[in-house]
Amino acid sequence: MRSSLRLALQQHGRLDLADTACLLVTELVTNGVVHTKSPVTVDLSCRSRVLRVDVHDTSPEVPARVNTGWEDESGRGLTLIDSCARAWGVRPAAQGPGKAVWFTLH
């Protein structure tokens, strides 16, 4: 996914977003695979210099932040997305079960 994302950003002249976008998409894809145990798909769009990434899974469960201690090895994903993305959210799947967790970068 990271190489496809980097290539798409290069084609849109937005390689400046590549490192952050790759970090965030990796986090969302990993969360989708680990927590929903369902197939995960990714949609990318880059319009008006804004990158939007949607990560779809078939689980209706909405992700939620958890309080983590400094020794915890997981649980910081949504905090990371909140810190790095311009915006992010969750929306129901357009068709069928599930949802998409999305973020934007400018």
Sequence and secondary structure as in RCSB ss.txt:
>XXXX:A:sequence
MRSSLRLALQQHGRLDLADTACLLVTELVTNGVVHTKSPVTVDLSCRSRVLRVDVHDTSPEVPARVNTGWEDESG
RGLTLIDSCARAWGVRPAAQGPGKAVWFTLH
>XXXX:A:secstr
 HHHHHHHHHHTT GGGHHHHHHHHHHHHHHIIIII S  EEEEEEETTEEEEEEEES           TT SS 
 HHHHHHHHSSEEEEEE SSSS EEEEEEE 
